[in-house]
Amino acid sequence: MITKTAISNFQKLETPLFYYDMDLLRETLSLFKKLLDKYGIVGHYALKANANDRILKAVLDHGIGAECATGNEVSLAVASGFAPENVVFAGVAKTDKEIVTALKADIACFNCESIQEIQVIDELAGSLGKRARIAIRVNPNVDAHTHKYITTGLKENKFGISPWAFDEVLKVIKASKNIDFTGLHFHVGSQITDMSVFKELCIKVNVIENWFEEKGVNVKSIDLGGGLGVDYDDPDKHPVPTFEEYLKVIHDNLKVKPGQIVRVEPGRAVVAQCGYLITRATYVKNGMEKKFVILDAGMNNLIRPALYDAHHKVENITSDGKKSRYDVVGAVCESSDTFAANALVNETRRGDIFAIHSAGAYGQVMNMRYNQRDLAKAYYSDDFNK
Ligand code: LLP
């Protein structure tokens, strides 16, 4: 929520900026943790969605672990206070340097995406005199029904190990001296709003798990990845995602053996709704056919609309003029830098402040300096409301 105090603070600050409603983040985390405990599932927050120190601290305070995509994320998670046994590491391209970082940190699990990677981890662990716990990331060929750029579990995607390679995986694991096989990992995509995708995933996981068990391999952990979507169209109506529905689908469909660890790794669902990109209208102009609001934020601050055709709610928070149609566009000289085409927003004047909603996930982390533009700074509600 954006309060009047927050707006009066924005009026004094340089824009664009990212603003985080920390009460909403804590509410989201508390509910998530409560439901994880109810269903006996272990949560790992995907740092890639937002790795700001205050966000990580809140995640940590709620007893949730970390999911990392790079060696640098592993280092950051550990430096931020996540216990290594609560850190997992996936990534299709782990370099030797990153593997060594994670081995030295003694993380809970490497989620391995190729047979070659297993062999490299084994070698590097041996050279350091360490043992590595690994799971294999399986490509289950499940369609996440989301944007193709954030679909990761189809057979044409680069992620994970295909079931046809399982025999060879077992041979390699048996031949490896420095590896403990712990279980299976999956992640089929992001911004998934159709819960039947998770049901289909669980059903496939049960079959895959059976295959391993029949070969006498103990599957101690099953990690279902992240992917739970949020409501970008009406974030005020659904500020907290459907964790209950999501975890219940897993609980009802995944066969879990006594003592087995089940993990999930949401990123977006935890942080998307608590973050806003706050920006000023630099100019308002009438084009040949349309009216344009030209913001001081651009695709360099929030790349999601330009990259994935993503829709974020765009709102003029300082005008109460009557609603009118505008193309609300960014400042970068690319036509894809459009936040909302033909959007209905309050009559806008130069200097009005806009909130672009649901920008907490994959917003600030993907902020870049294209055109040598400044990086947008972060502000937190805890500091504003004092
Ligand atoms: N686990 C793994 C192995 C992942 O690759 C990802 C995200 C997650 C967990 C967290 O997924 P989430 O719960 O956030 O959906 N930049 C894109 C999203 C890329 C997601 C990449 N992997 C976007 O802005 O939509």
Residues whose N, C-alpha, C, O or C-beta is under 5 A from the ligand:
A	BS01	LLP	A46 A49 A90 I150 H187 G189 S190 Q191 G225 G226 G227 L228 E265 P266 G267 R268 A269 R304 Y362
